[in-house]
Amino acid sequence: MAPPLKPPGRTADSPAAAAPRTTMRKSVGIEGGVVIAASTTAATTSIGIGLGLMAGVVGLHLPALMLLAFLPVLAIAGGYGRLNRVEPNAGNSYSWIGRTLNPWLGFLSGWVNIVGTVVFLAYTTAVTGSAVLQLLGLAGLHRIGGLALDPDSTLQTTVIGLTVLAAATAVAVRGLDLSARLQKYLLIFEYAVLLVFCGYGLFAGDQPFSLDWYNPLAIPSLSALAQGMVLAVFCYWGFESVFSIGEEVRDPRDASRGGFIALTVIMLLFLLAGTAFQRVLPLSELADNGAQGLTYFGAKLADQPLAALPLVALLFSAAASLQAGIIPTARGMFAMGRDGTLGPVWTRLHPRHGTPAVGTVLIAGVATVLALLSPAVPTVSDLISAAVNASGILVALYYALTALAAAVRFRGLLRTAPWEGLRAVVAPLLGAVVLLTVGGYLVWTFWSSADHLELGADNGWFQLLVPGLMVGSGLLAAAWARWVRRSPYFDRRSPAPAAEPALEPTV
């Protein structure tokens, strides 16, 4: 007798009967890693809005500051790369710190990274919207109906930026390969514009050049150095996103190489831009233009329409960083959901593209809610200053913890392979000490600079309120994961150093 017919569309080989995907698709190589790391770091955005903020703190010492901050970040990047080669993990620092140091510290590092990135996404929508409104102004459109368009209005810029965030989210859901291809062309345009304008500015500027620009000892005070270092480290923030996609990179070593290449290129761009800005703009103009610094710089060097090119580059950078910011955050929450420290909704992968699609959309939604609250801070410049200082303190914290995890995990190399131990243990440890020192000093400076709390970017207690809320919420979430969810993550123990696989020389 013939077997009974199966209902149409329900065969064993059909997608409806297939098991849900549990692993992400390996879809990128070293080029994609470089692009993801560079886009998340968003050098053009940092140059466009960050140099003015830092100039207001350290004066005409931007090149010295960017080079000084690069050294501990480079040392810590070595720790990231070494950890990724022995344990590629979408959670990276969350997993490595939890396994090696302490699960509470690991959860906290993952949490503040995620929350900090959501804050970054929220204020970057305003940066993106501001660039759009500035371009409309250059095109002669200053009003829509009875509404005057203002590129420094947090409300207007946020509404426009959220539209771009929605489009970036759709591309991120589609997959890393499409995201990397799109961001590659945006990066090529951005960097070409920066090289041309900054290169020209080196020779066309009328401000006298000084070697003191490269002397960190000439920075006005220790508090200025501490705040400037935190701001500069924040500008390098994002290179580690390549390790968040470590499970989707075909070769784990490509993730490390991609991160180092992106970090080095970005440092050179920062040095070039810092020098060029100081050759073209007096300190007062550099510090006063804040969120519109790159636009002002372009207008000093060229007439329209060429003067609009740096603004277009800033818009591309901000839009790409929105997309690139969503990608590692969704992967980090995927890893936390996989460990049971967060809910299973974060582990749902797209059946075709293999991306954490549900988590990607949810993160964009949370960033949207936070962005809609941002008009409480009246101007884009104040919003950026508050967000950058708050996030910078936390970036310094979890970078330092990751470096400490690398130093502890590979400490046996100091006996068996001293040269490898120098790069895997000593350098990350020194980088951690530097970041913890400047971060702690900055916290003390903010605390002692005010005697009451008020909503303002120049109020020290307000500056500490945001990172304090991030850490406090992280501790509550960790307690929930530990005692309510009963996640096995909190039962992990540090692996014995002798069990680590043999390491190849760093590339």
C-alpha positions as CSV (number, residue, x, y, z in Angstrom):
1,M,0.0,0.0,0.0
2,A,1.3,3.4,-0.9
3,P,2.4,5.6,2.0
4,P,0.0,8.4,3.0
5,L,0.5,11.6,1.3
6,K,2.2,14.4,3.4
7,P,0.4,17.7,3.5
8,P,1.9,20.2,1.0
9,G,4.5,22.5,2.3
10,R,5.3,20.3,5.4
11,T,8.0,18.0,4.0
12,A,11.0,17.1,6.1
13,D,13.1,19.2,3.8
14,S,10.9,22.3,3.8
15,P,11.8,25.5,5.7
16,A,8.7,25.1,7.9
17,A,10.0,21.8,9.3
18,A,13.6,22.9,9.6
19,A,15.1,23.3,13.0
20,P,15.6,27.0,14.0
21,R,19.1,28.3,13.3
22,T,21.3,28.4,16.3
23,T,24.6,29.7,14.9
24,M,25.3,32.8,12.9
25,R,26.6,32.6,9.3
26,K,30.3,33.0,8.7
27,S,30.1,35.7,6.0
28,V,33.0,38.2,6.3
29,G,36.8,38.2,6.0
30,I,39.5,40.6,6.9
31,E,38.2,43.4,4.6
32,G,34.8,43.2,6.2
33,G,36.3,43.2,9.7
34,V,38.3,46.4,8.9
35,V,35.1,48.0,7.5
36,I,33.0,47.1,10.5
37,A,35.6,48.3,13.0
38,A,36.3,51.5,11.1
39,S,32.6,52.3,10.7
40,T,31.8,51.7,14.3
41,T,34.6,53.9,15.4
42,A,33.3,56.6,13.0
43,A,36.5,58.6,12.7
44,T,34.8,61.3,10.6
45,T,32.1,61.8,13.2
46,S,34.7,62.0,16.0
47,I,36.7,64.5,14.0
48,G,33.6,66.5,13.1
49,I,32.2,66.8,16.6
50,G,34.9,65.6,19.0
51,L,38.0,67.7,18.2
52,G,36.1,70.9,19.1
53,L,35.1,69.4,22.4
54,M,38.6,68.3,23.2
55,A,40.1,71.6,22.2
56,G,37.9,73.3,24.8
57,V,39.6,71.0,27.4
58,V,43.2,70.7,26.3
59,G,43.7,73.7,24.1
60,L,46.0,73.4,21.1
61,H,47.3,69.9,22.0
62,L,44.9,67.7,19.9
63,P,47.7,65.7,18.1
64,A,49.5,65.0,21.4
65,L,46.3,63.9,23.0
66,M,45.2,61.6,20.2
67,L,48.7,59.9,20.1
68,L,48.8,59.6,23.9
69,A,45.4,57.9,24.0
70,F,46.3,55.6,21.2
71,L,49.1,53.9,23.2
72,P,46.9,52.3,26.0
73,V,44.2,51.5,23.5
74,L,46.7,49.8,21.2
75,A,48.0,47.8,24.2
76,I,44.4,46.8,25.1
77,A,43.7,45.9,21.5
78,G,46.5,43.4,21.8
79,G,44.7,41.8,24.7
80,Y,41.4,41.7,22.7
81,G,43.1,40.1,19.7
82,R,44.8,37.4,21.9
83,L,41.6,36.5,23.7
84,N,39.7,36.4,20.4
85,R,42.2,34.0,18.8
86,V,41.7,31.4,21.6
87,E,38.0,32.0,22.2
88,P,36.0,33.8,19.4
89,N,32.8,34.9,21.1
90,A,30.0,37.3,20.1
91,G,30.0,38.5,23.7
92,N,33.8,39.1,23.7
93,S,34.6,41.1,26.9
94,Y,31.4,40.0,28.6
95,S,32.4,36.3,28.2
96,W,36.2,36.7,28.6
97,I,36.0,38.8,31.8
98,G,33.3,36.6,33.3
99,R,35.2,33.4,32.6
100,T,38.6,34.7,33.7
101,L,38.0,37.4,36.4
102,N,34.5,37.3,37.8
103,P,31.1,36.8,36.3
104,W,29.6,39.8,37.9
105,L,32.3,42.0,36.4
106,G,31.9,40.2,33.1
107,F,28.1,40.9,33.1
108,L,28.7,44.5,34.1
109,S,31.2,45.0,31.3
110,G,28.8,43.6,28.7
111,W,25.9,45.6,30.1
112,V,27.6,49.0,30.2
113,N,29.0,48.3,26.7
114,I,25.5,47.6,25.4
115,V,23.8,50.5,27.3
116,G,26.6,52.9,26.3
117,T,26.2,51.9,22.6
118,V,22.4,52.5,22.9
119,V,23.2,56.0,24.3
120,F,25.6,56.5,21.4
121,L,22.9,55.5,18.9
122,A,20.5,57.9,20.5
123,Y,22.7,60.9,20.3
124,T,24.1,60.0,16.9
125,T,20.6,60.2,15.5
126,A,20.8,63.9,16.5
127,V,24.2,64.2,14.8
128,T,22.8,62.6,11.6
129,G,19.8,64.9,11.6
130,S,21.9,68.0,12.2
131,A,24.0,67.1,9.2
132,V,20.9,66.7,7.1
133,L,19.5,70.0,8.2
134,Q,22.9,71.7,7.5
135,L,22.9,70.3,4.0
136,L,19.3,71.6,3.5
137,G,20.4,75.0,4.7
138,L,23.3,75.0,2.2
139,A,20.8,74.1,-0.5
140,G,18.7,77.2,0.4
141,L,15.9,75.4,2.3
142,H,15.6,77.0,5.7
143,R,11.9,76.6,6.4
144,I,9.2,74.0,5.8
145,G,5.8,75.7,6.1
146,G,5.9,77.7,9.2
147,L,8.7,75.7,10.8
148,A,12.2,77.2,10.8
149,L,14.8,74.5,10.3
150,D,17.5,74.6,13.0
151,P,20.5,72.2,12.8
152,D,21.1,72.7,16.5
153,S,17.6,71.8,17.6
154,T,17.7,68.5,19.4
155,L,14.0,67.8,18.6
156,Q,14.3,68.4,14.8
157,T,17.6,66.6,14.4
158,T,16.4,63.6,16.4
159,V,13.2,63.1,14.3
160,I,15.2,63.2,11.1
161,G,17.9,60.9,12.5
162,L,15.5,58.3,13.6
163,T,14.4,57.9,10.0
164,V,18.0,57.1,9.1
165,L,18.2,54.7,12.1
166,A,15.2,52.8,10.8
167,A,16.9,52.3,7.4
168,A,20.2,51.3,9.0
169,T,18.4,48.7,11.1
170,A,16.8,47.1,8.0
171,V,20.2,46.7,6.4
172,A,21.7,45.3,9.6
173,V,19.0,42.6,9.7
174,R,19.8,41.7,6.1
175,G,23.3,40.5,7.1
176,L,27.0,41.5,7.7
177,D,28.0,41.0,4.1
178,L,25.6,43.6,2.8
179,S,26.4,46.0,5.7
180,A,30.1,45.7,5.1
181,R,29.8,46.3,1.3
182,L,27.6,49.4,1.9
183,Q,29.9,50.8,4.6
184,K,33.0,50.2,2.5
185,Y,31.9,52.7,-0.1
186,L,30.8,55.2,2.5
187,L,34.3,54.9,4.2
188,I,36.1,55.4,0.9
189,F,34.2,58.7,0.3
190,E,34.7,59.9,3.9
191,Y,38.4,59.2,4.0
192,A,39.0,60.7,0.6
193,V,37.3,63.9,1.7
194,L,39.3,64.0,5.0
195,L,42.6,63.4,3.3
196,V,42.0,66.1,0.7
197,F,40.7,68.8,3.0
198,C,43.0,68.1,5.9
199,G,46.0,67.7,3.6
200,Y,45.2,71.1,2.0
201,G,44.6,72.6,5.4
202,L,48.2,71.8,6.5
203,F,49.5,74.1,3.8
204,A,46.7,76.7,3.4
205,G,46.2,77.4,7.2
206,D,47.5,80.7,8.5
207,Q,47.9,79.6,12.2
208,P,51.6,79.3,13.2
209,F,52.7,75.6,13.6
210,S,54.2,74.6,16.9
211,L,55.9,71.4,18.1
212,D,54.1,72.0,21.4
213,W,51.0,70.7,19.7
214,Y,52.6,67.2,20.1
215,N,53.9,67.7,23.7
216,P,51.5,66.1,26.2
217,L,53.5,67.8,29.1
218,A,52.2,71.1,27.8
219,I,48.6,70.2,28.5
220,P,47.3,72.8,31.0
221,S,46.5,70.6,34.0
222,L,46.0,67.1,35.2
223,S,42.2,67.4,35.2
224,A,42.4,68.6,31.6
225,L,44.6,65.7,30.7
226,A,42.3,63.2,32.4
227,Q,39.1,64.6,30.7
228,G,40.9,64.9,27.4
229,M,42.2,61.3,27.6
230,V,38.7,60.0,28.3
231,L,37.3,61.9,25.4
232,A,40.1,60.7,23.1
233,V,39.7,57.1,24.2
234,F,36.0,57.5,23.4
235,C,37.0,58.6,19.9
236,Y,38.8,55.2,19.5
237,W,35.8,53.4,20.9
238,G,34.4,50.9,18.5
239,F,37.5,49.1,17.1
240,E,36.5,46.1,19.3
241,S,33.2,45.7,17.4
242,V,35.2,43.4,15.0
243,F,35.5,40.9,17.9
244,S,31.7,41.0,18.4
245,I,31.4,39.4,14.9
246,G,34.2,36.9,15.7
247,E,31.8,34.0,15.3
248,E,30.9,35.3,11.8
249,V,34.4,35.9,10.6
250,R,35.8,33.0,8.5
251,D,39.2,33.1,10.3
252,P,39.5,34.4,13.9
253,R,42.9,35.9,13.1
254,D,41.2,38.1,10.5
255,A,39.2,39.7,13.2
256,S,42.4,40.6,15.1
257,R,44.1,41.9,11.9
258,G,41.0,43.9,11.0
259,G,40.9,45.6,14.4
260,F,44.5,46.5,14.3
261,I,44.4,47.9,10.8
262,A,41.3,50.0,11.5
263,L,42.8,51.3,14.7
264,T,46.1,52.3,13.1
265,V,44.4,54.0,10.1
266,I,42.1,55.9,12.5
267,M,45.0,57.1,14.7
268,L,46.8,58.5,11.6
269,L,43.6,60.3,10.5
270,F,43.2,61.8,14.0
271,L,46.8,63.1,13.9
272,L,46.3,64.6,10.5
273,A,43.0,66.2,11.3
274,G,44.1,67.5,14.7
275,T,47.1,69.2,13.1
276,A,45.1,70.5,10.1
277,F,42.3,71.9,12.3
278,Q,44.9,73.8,14.4
279,R,46.6,75.1,11.3
280,V,43.3,76.5,10.0
281,L,41.3,77.5,13.1
282,P,42.2,79.6,16.1
283,L,41.5,78.0,19.4
284,S,38.4,80.1,20.0
285,E,36.8,79.1,16.7
286,L,37.8,75.5,17.1
287,A,36.3,75.2,20.6
288,D,33.2,77.3,19.9
289,N,31.9,75.3,16.9
290,G,31.3,72.0,18.7
291,A,29.0,69.8,16.8
292,Q,29.5,71.7,13.5
293,G,33.4,71.8,13.7
294,L,34.0,69.8,10.4
295,T,31.5,71.9,8.5
296,Y,33.1,75.1,9.7
297,F,36.5,73.8,8.8
298,G,35.4,73.0,5.3
299,A,33.9,76.5,4.9
300,K,37.2,78.1,5.9
301,L,39.0,76.2,3.1
302,A,36.7,76.2,0.2
303,D,33.6,77.8,-1.4
304,Q,30.3,76.1,-2.1
305,P,29.6,73.5,-3.3
306,L,33.0,72.1,-2.5
307,A,32.7,73.3,1.1
308,A,29.8,71.0,1.6
309,L,31.8,67.8,1.0
310,P,33.1,67.5,4.6
311,L,29.5,67.8,5.7
312,V,28.4,65.0,3.4
313,A,31.3,62.9,4.7
314,L,30.0,63.6,8.3
315,L,26.5,62.6,7.3
316,F,27.8,59.3,5.7
317,S,29.9,58.6,8.8
318,A,27.1,59.2,11.2
319,A,24.7,57.0,9.2
320,A,27.2,54.2,8.9
321,S,28.0,54.3,12.6
322,L,24.3,54.0,13.4
323,Q,24.2,50.7,11.4
324,A,27.6,49.6,12.7
325,G,26.6,50.4,16.3
326,I,23.5,48.1,16.1
327,I,25.5,45.2,14.8
328,P,27.9,44.5,17.7
329,T,25.3,45.3,20.3
330,A,22.9,42.8,18.9
331,R,25.7,40.2,18.9
332,G,26.5,41.0,22.5
333,M,22.9,40.5,23.6
334,F,22.8,37.3,21.6
335,A,25.7,36.0,23.6
336,M,24.1,37.0,26.9
337,G,20.8,35.4,25.8
338,R,22.6,32.3,24.9
339,D,24.1,32.1,28.4
340,G,20.7,32.7,30.0
341,T,21.7,36.0,31.5
342,L,19.1,37.7,29.3
343,G,15.9,36.4,27.8
344,P,15.7,33.9,24.9
345,V,14.2,36.6,22.6
346,W,17.8,37.9,22.0
347,T,18.9,34.5,20.6
348,R,16.4,34.4,17.8
349,L,18.2,34.3,14.5
350,H,16.8,35.1,11.1
351,P,16.2,31.8,9.3
352,R,17.8,33.0,6.0
353,H,20.4,35.6,6.9
354,G,21.6,34.1,10.2
355,T,21.5,37.5,12.0
356,P,20.0,38.2,15.4
357,A,17.2,40.0,13.7
358,V,14.8,40.3,16.6
359,G,17.5,41.7,18.9
360,T,18.6,44.1,16.2
361,V,15.1,45.6,15.9
362,L,14.6,45.7,19.7
363,I,17.9,47.6,20.2
364,A,16.9,50.1,17.5
365,G,13.5,50.5,19.3
366,V,15.2,51.1,22.7
367,A,17.6,53.7,21.1
368,T,14.5,55.3,19.5
369,V,12.8,55.7,22.9
370,L,16.0,57.2,24.4
371,A,16.4,59.5,21.5
372,L,12.9,60.8,21.9
373,L,13.8,61.7,25.5
374,S,16.9,63.7,24.4
375,P,15.1,67.0,23.7
376,A,15.2,67.5,27.5
377,V,18.8,68.6,26.7
378,P,18.2,71.8,24.7
379,T,21.0,71.8,22.1
380,V,22.9,69.2,20.2
381,S,26.2,70.4,21.5
382,D,25.1,70.0,25.1
383,L,23.7,66.6,24.4
384,I,26.9,65.4,22.7
385,S,29.1,66.7,25.5
386,A,27.0,65.0,28.2
387,A,26.8,61.7,26.4
388,V,30.4,61.5,25.3
389,N,31.8,62.2,28.8
390,A,29.4,59.7,30.4
391,S,30.2,57.0,27.8
392,G,33.9,57.7,27.9
393,I,34.2,56.8,31.6
394,L,32.5,53.5,31.0
395,V,34.5,52.7,27.9
396,A,37.7,53.2,29.9
397,L,36.3,50.9,32.6
398,Y,35.4,47.9,30.4
399,Y,38.5,48.3,28.2
400,A,40.6,48.1,31.3
401,L,38.7,45.0,32.6
402,T,39.2,43.2,29.3
403,A,42.9,44.0,29.4
404,L,43.1,42.6,33.0
405,A,41.4,39.5,31.8
406,A,44.0,39.0,29.1
407,A,46.8,39.6,31.6
408,V,45.4,37.0,34.0
409,R,44.5,34.4,31.4
410,F,47.9,34.5,29.6
411,R,50.2,35.1,32.6
412,G,51.9,31.8,32.1
413,L,53.5,33.2,28.9
414,L,55.8,35.3,31.1
415,R,57.6,32.1,31.9
416,T,57.3,30.1,28.7
417,A,57.4,32.8,26.0
418,P,58.6,36.1,27.5
419,W,58.2,38.1,24.2
420,E,54.6,36.9,23.7
421,G,54.0,37.6,27.4
422,L,55.2,41.2,27.0
423,R,52.5,41.7,24.4
424,A,49.8,39.6,25.9
425,V,50.3,40.4,29.6
426,V,52.5,43.4,30.3
427,A,51.2,45.8,27.6
428,P,47.5,45.2,28.3
429,L,48.1,45.5,32.0
430,L,49.9,48.9,31.6
431,G,47.0,50.0,29.3
432,A,44.5,49.1,32.0
433,V,46.4,51.0,34.7
434,V,46.4,54.1,32.5
435,L,42.7,54.0,31.7
436,L,41.6,53.2,35.3
437,T,43.8,56.1,36.6
438,V,42.5,58.7,34.2
439,G,38.9,57.5,34.5
440,G,39.1,57.5,38.3
441,Y,40.6,61.0,38.3
442,L,37.9,62.3,36.0
443,V,35.2,60.9,38.3
444,W,36.7,62.6,41.2
445,T,37.1,65.9,39.2
446,F,33.4,65.8,38.2
447,W,32.3,65.0,41.7
448,S,34.3,67.8,43.4
449,S,33.4,70.4,40.7
450,A,29.7,70.7,41.8
451,D,27.7,70.9,45.0
452,H,24.2,70.3,43.5
453,L,22.6,68.4,40.6
454,E,21.2,70.3,37.6
455,L,20.4,69.3,34.0
456,G,23.4,70.7,32.2
457,A,26.4,69.4,30.3
458,D,28.7,71.5,32.6
459,N,27.4,70.1,35.8
460,G,29.7,67.5,37.3
461,W,27.1,65.6,39.1
462,F,24.9,65.4,36.0
463,Q,28.0,64.1,34.1
464,L,28.3,61.3,36.7
465,L,24.6,60.6,36.8
466,V,24.4,58.8,33.4
467,P,27.4,56.4,34.1
468,G,26.1,55.9,37.6
469,L,22.7,54.8,36.3
470,M,24.3,52.5,33.8
471,V,26.4,50.7,36.4
472,G,23.5,50.6,38.9
473,S,21.1,49.2,36.4
474,G,23.8,46.6,35.4
475,L,24.1,45.4,39.0
476,L,20.3,45.0,39.2
477,A,20.2,43.1,35.9
478,A,23.0,40.9,37.0
479,A,21.2,40.1,40.3
480,W,18.1,39.2,38.3
481,A,20.1,36.9,36.0
482,R,21.9,35.3,38.9
483,W,19.0,34.6,41.3
484,V,15.9,34.7,39.2
485,R,17.0,33.4,35.8
486,R,19.6,31.2,37.6
487,S,21.9,31.5,34.7
488,P,24.8,29.0,34.6
489,Y,27.0,31.9,33.5
490,F,27.6,32.8,37.1
491,D,29.0,29.3,37.9
492,R,31.9,29.7,35.4
493,R,35.4,29.3,36.6
494,S,38.6,30.6,35.1
495,P,40.3,28.2,32.8
496,A,43.7,27.0,33.8
497,P,46.5,28.9,32.0
498,A,48.2,25.7,31.0
499,A,45.1,24.6,29.1
500,E,45.3,27.5,26.6
501,P,46.2,26.4,23.0
502,A,49.5,27.3,21.6
503,L,49.6,30.9,20.2
504,E,51.0,32.0,16.9
505,P,53.0,35.2,16.6
506,T,50.8,38.3,16.4
507,V,50.4,39.7,12.9
